[in-house]
Amino acid sequence: MSPGPIFLKLGPLTIRWYGLLIAIALMTGVSLSQWLAPRRKLDRDAIADASIWLVLGALPAARIYYVLFNWPAYAGHPDRMIAIWEGGIAIHGAILGGLLALATFARINRLSLWQLIDTITPSLILGQAIGRWGNFFNSEAFGRPTDLPWKLFIPSDRRPLGYEGFEYFHPTFLYESLWNLGVFGLLLTLFLRKPNLKPGAIGCLYAITYSLGRVWIEGLRTDSLMLGPLRMAQMVSLTGVAIGILGLFWLYGRRRSLPDVVSPKHEAANGSD
């Protein structure tokens, strides 16, 4: 059972677990990416600067994505739309917003987008593993009722319509956190042991491995973002799997580089592999 969403309250100051975990994930991710950067001939300061762009692009997009697909709950309540500290962000919105911001940053600074993606991706999936625990403290993003030994108790006021009579549910936040840790281990191992992987390969592997887990886990959840009868996370994840496979085929089947925001000639001049 969750101890509740509040980590610390001192007078008017309230620190919530959700926000604290996001902050921890960001700091951990930036530190890890800066440590990995020299292995892709990237400057640590560039990673720090890129991280600011990522946050500015990812967090608003994650919230907008979530609110749009939960519009009936937020319509007429603009104060709730921006209450990100209460939970309610979508990783797929964050990825889309972050990609746009990162591509803009890479183009302005004449850096390879794919080298940046490959360097940041292990930190991204680790951050996702950490951030998922915010769902535990908020008693959200859980799955269908279950009697399994690792079942999660959900307070009555957090149970969705139609499930009021059930007390224990699948801890899907835990499933995804553990899956993400496994993906993190795979990507980090490949990054460190296979330094000659083509730019974009790590990013493509992330798209495949994370998305496969999300397709399965999303099928257990009771609060999926929907587009008609379709679970959006499953549809986007299947698209991610397809894009990742096509990307690897392009890199290793066709033996060609992925399109980038800088020309291969400029990239080579800056010492990229």
C-alpha positions as CSV (number, residue, x, y, z in Angstrom):
1,M,0.0,0.0,0.0
2,S,1.3,3.5,-0.9
3,P,2.2,5.8,2.0
4,G,0.6,8.7,0.1
5,P,1.8,11.3,-2.4
6,I,3.4,13.7,0.0
7,F,7.1,13.3,0.9
8,L,7.5,16.3,3.2
9,K,5.3,19.2,4.3
10,L,6.8,22.2,6.1
11,G,4.1,24.9,6.5
12,P,3.2,26.1,3.1
13,L,5.9,24.1,1.4
14,T,4.8,20.7,0.2
15,I,7.3,18.3,-1.5
16,R,5.5,15.4,-3.4
17,W,7.1,12.1,-4.2
18,Y,6.2,12.5,-7.8
19,G,8.1,15.7,-8.3
20,L,11.0,14.5,-6.1
21,L,11.4,11.3,-8.2
22,I,11.3,13.3,-11.4
23,A,14.1,15.5,-10.0
24,I,16.1,12.5,-9.0
25,A,15.7,10.9,-12.4
26,L,16.8,14.1,-14.2
27,M,19.9,14.6,-12.0
28,T,20.9,10.9,-12.4
29,G,20.3,11.0,-16.1
30,V,22.3,14.1,-16.7
31,S,25.2,12.7,-14.7
32,L,25.2,9.4,-16.5
33,S,25.0,11.1,-19.9
34,Q,27.9,13.3,-19.1
35,W,29.9,10.3,-18.1
36,L,29.1,8.5,-21.3
37,A,29.6,11.6,-23.6
38,P,33.4,11.3,-24.2
39,R,32.9,7.7,-25.5
40,R,30.9,9.3,-28.4
41,K,33.3,12.3,-28.7
42,L,30.7,14.6,-27.2
43,D,31.5,17.4,-24.8
44,R,30.1,17.1,-21.3
45,D,28.9,20.7,-21.3
46,A,27.0,20.1,-24.5
47,I,25.1,17.3,-22.7
48,A,24.3,19.6,-19.8
49,D,23.0,22.2,-22.3
50,A,21.0,19.6,-24.2
51,S,19.4,18.4,-21.0
52,I,17.9,21.8,-20.4
53,W,16.4,21.8,-23.9
54,L,15.1,18.3,-23.3
55,V,13.4,19.3,-20.0
56,L,11.8,22.3,-21.7
57,G,10.6,20.2,-24.6
58,A,9.6,17.0,-22.8
59,L,7.7,18.0,-19.6
60,P,5.2,20.4,-21.2
61,A,4.7,18.0,-24.1
62,A,4.2,15.1,-21.7
63,R,1.5,17.0,-19.8
64,I,-0.2,18.3,-22.9
65,Y,-0.4,14.8,-24.3
66,Y,-1.9,13.5,-21.1
67,V,-4.5,16.3,-20.8
68,L,-5.6,16.1,-24.4
69,F,-6.4,12.4,-24.0
70,N,-8.2,13.0,-20.7
71,W,-9.9,16.2,-21.8
72,P,-13.3,15.6,-20.1
73,A,-11.5,15.5,-16.7
74,Y,-9.7,18.8,-17.4
75,A,-12.1,20.8,-19.5
76,G,-13.1,24.0,-17.6
77,H,-10.3,23.5,-15.0
78,P,-7.2,25.3,-16.3
79,D,-5.6,25.2,-12.8
80,R,-5.7,21.4,-12.9
81,M,-4.2,21.3,-16.4
82,I,-0.9,22.7,-15.2
83,A,-0.8,20.7,-11.9
84,I,1.9,18.3,-13.1
85,W,3.0,17.7,-9.5
86,E,-0.2,15.8,-8.9
87,G,0.8,13.2,-11.5
88,G,-0.5,12.8,-15.1
89,I,2.3,12.9,-17.6
90,A,2.6,10.6,-20.7
91,I,6.1,9.3,-21.6
92,H,5.2,9.2,-25.3
93,G,4.4,12.9,-25.2
94,A,7.7,13.5,-23.4
95,I,9.6,11.5,-26.1
96,L,8.0,13.5,-28.9
97,G,8.6,16.8,-27.3
98,G,12.1,15.8,-26.2
99,L,13.0,14.7,-29.7
100,L,11.8,17.9,-31.3
101,A,13.8,19.9,-28.7
102,L,16.9,17.7,-29.1
103,A,16.8,18.0,-32.9
104,T,16.6,21.8,-32.7
105,F,19.5,21.9,-30.2
106,A,21.6,19.5,-32.4
107,R,21.0,21.6,-35.5
108,I,21.8,24.9,-33.8
109,N,25.0,23.5,-32.3
110,R,26.0,21.4,-35.4
111,L,26.0,18.1,-33.5
112,S,24.9,14.7,-34.7
113,L,21.4,14.1,-33.5
114,W,21.9,10.3,-33.4
115,Q,25.1,10.6,-31.4
116,L,23.2,12.6,-28.9
117,I,20.3,10.2,-28.9
118,D,22.5,7.2,-28.3
119,T,24.3,9.0,-25.5
120,I,21.2,10.1,-23.7
121,T,19.0,7.0,-24.3
122,P,20.4,4.9,-21.5
123,S,19.8,7.8,-19.1
124,L,16.2,8.1,-20.5
125,I,15.2,4.6,-19.8
126,L,16.9,4.7,-16.3
127,G,14.9,7.9,-15.6
128,Q,11.7,6.1,-16.7
129,A,12.5,3.3,-14.3
130,I,12.9,5.7,-11.4
131,G,9.9,7.9,-12.4
132,R,7.5,5.1,-12.5
133,W,7.6,4.9,-8.7
134,G,5.8,8.2,-8.6
135,N,2.7,6.2,-9.8
136,F,3.1,4.0,-6.7
137,F,3.0,7.0,-4.3
138,N,0.0,8.5,-6.2
139,S,-1.8,5.1,-6.3
140,E,-2.2,5.4,-10.1
141,A,-1.3,3.6,-13.3
142,F,-2.2,0.2,-11.8
143,G,-3.6,-2.8,-13.6
144,R,-6.6,-5.1,-13.3
145,P,-7.6,-6.8,-10.1
146,T,-5.4,-9.7,-9.1
147,D,-4.7,-12.2,-6.2
148,L,-1.0,-12.7,-7.1
149,P,1.4,-12.6,-4.1
150,W,2.8,-9.2,-5.3
151,K,-0.7,-7.6,-5.5
152,L,-1.0,-3.9,-4.7
153,F,-3.7,-2.5,-2.4
154,I,-5.4,0.6,-3.9
155,P,-7.5,2.9,-1.6
156,S,-11.2,3.0,-2.4
157,D,-11.1,6.6,-3.5
158,R,-8.4,5.8,-6.2
159,R,-10.3,2.8,-7.7
160,P,-11.8,3.3,-11.2
161,L,-15.5,3.0,-12.0
162,G,-16.5,-0.6,-12.1
163,Y,-13.7,-1.8,-9.8
164,E,-15.0,-0.4,-6.5
165,G,-15.5,-3.8,-5.0
166,F,-11.8,-4.9,-5.6
167,E,-9.0,-4.1,-3.2
168,Y,-5.9,-5.5,-4.9
169,F,-4.6,-4.8,-8.4
170,H,-1.6,-5.5,-10.7
171,P,1.3,-3.2,-9.8
172,T,1.9,-2.3,-13.4
173,F,4.2,0.6,-12.3
174,L,6.5,-2.1,-10.8
175,Y,6.4,-4.2,-13.9
176,E,7.4,-1.3,-16.1
177,S,10.1,-0.1,-13.7
178,L,11.7,-3.6,-13.7
179,W,11.4,-3.9,-17.5
180,N,13.0,-0.5,-17.9
181,L,15.8,-1.5,-15.6
182,G,16.4,-4.6,-17.8
183,V,16.4,-2.4,-21.0
184,F,18.8,0.0,-19.3
185,G,21.2,-2.8,-18.5
186,L,21.1,-4.0,-22.1
187,L,21.6,-0.6,-23.6
188,L,24.4,0.4,-21.3
189,T,26.2,-2.8,-21.8
190,L,26.0,-2.4,-25.6
191,F,27.1,1.3,-25.4
192,L,30.2,0.4,-23.3
193,R,31.2,-2.8,-25.0
194,K,30.3,-2.1,-28.6
195,P,31.7,1.4,-29.2
196,N,31.6,1.0,-32.9
197,L,27.9,0.6,-33.2
198,K,26.5,2.9,-35.9
199,P,25.0,6.2,-34.7
200,G,21.3,5.6,-34.0
201,A,21.6,1.9,-33.2
202,I,21.1,2.4,-29.5
203,G,18.2,4.6,-30.1
204,C,16.6,2.1,-32.4
205,L,17.1,-0.7,-29.8
206,Y,15.5,1.5,-27.2
207,A,12.4,2.0,-29.4
208,I,12.1,-1.8,-29.9
209,T,12.8,-3.0,-26.4
210,Y,10.9,-0.4,-24.3
211,S,8.0,-0.5,-26.7
212,L,7.6,-4.3,-26.5
213,G,7.3,-4.2,-22.8
214,R,4.9,-1.3,-22.9
215,V,2.6,-3.1,-25.3
216,W,2.3,-6.0,-22.8
217,I,2.0,-3.9,-19.6
218,E,-0.5,-1.5,-21.1
219,G,-2.8,-4.4,-21.8
220,L,-3.1,-4.9,-18.0
221,R,-3.9,-1.3,-17.1
222,T,-7.3,0.1,-16.3
223,D,-6.5,3.8,-17.0
224,S,-5.1,3.7,-20.5
225,L,-5.3,6.9,-22.6
226,M,-7.8,5.9,-25.3
227,L,-8.6,7.0,-28.9
228,G,-12.0,5.5,-29.4
229,P,-11.5,1.7,-28.7
230,L,-7.7,1.9,-29.1
231,R,-5.2,2.1,-26.3
232,M,-2.9,4.9,-27.5
233,A,0.2,3.7,-25.7
234,Q,-0.1,0.3,-27.4
235,M,-0.6,1.9,-30.8
236,V,2.4,4.3,-30.4
237,S,4.5,1.5,-28.9
238,L,3.8,-0.8,-31.9
239,T,4.8,2.1,-34.2
240,G,8.0,2.5,-32.1
241,V,8.8,-1.2,-32.6
242,A,8.3,-0.9,-36.4
243,I,10.4,2.3,-36.6
244,G,13.2,0.7,-34.5
245,I,13.3,-2.4,-36.7
246,L,13.3,-0.3,-39.9
247,G,16.1,1.8,-38.5
248,L,18.3,-1.2,-37.7
249,F,17.6,-2.6,-41.1
250,W,18.6,0.7,-42.7
251,L,21.8,0.7,-40.7
252,Y,22.9,-2.9,-41.0
253,G,20.8,-4.3,-43.8
254,R,21.2,-1.5,-46.2
255,R,24.5,-0.3,-44.6
256,R,23.5,3.3,-44.8
257,S,23.5,6.1,-42.2
258,L,20.3,7.4,-40.7
259,P,19.3,11.0,-41.9
260,D,20.8,13.5,-39.5
261,V,20.6,17.2,-38.9
262,V,24.2,17.6,-39.8
263,S,25.9,16.3,-42.9
264,P,28.2,13.2,-42.6
265,K,31.1,15.4,-43.8
266,H,30.6,17.9,-41.0
267,E,30.1,15.1,-38.5
268,A,33.4,13.5,-39.5
269,A,35.2,16.8,-39.2
270,N,34.0,17.0,-35.6
271,G,35.5,13.6,-34.8
272,S,32.3,11.5,-34.7
273,D,32.5,7.8,-35.4
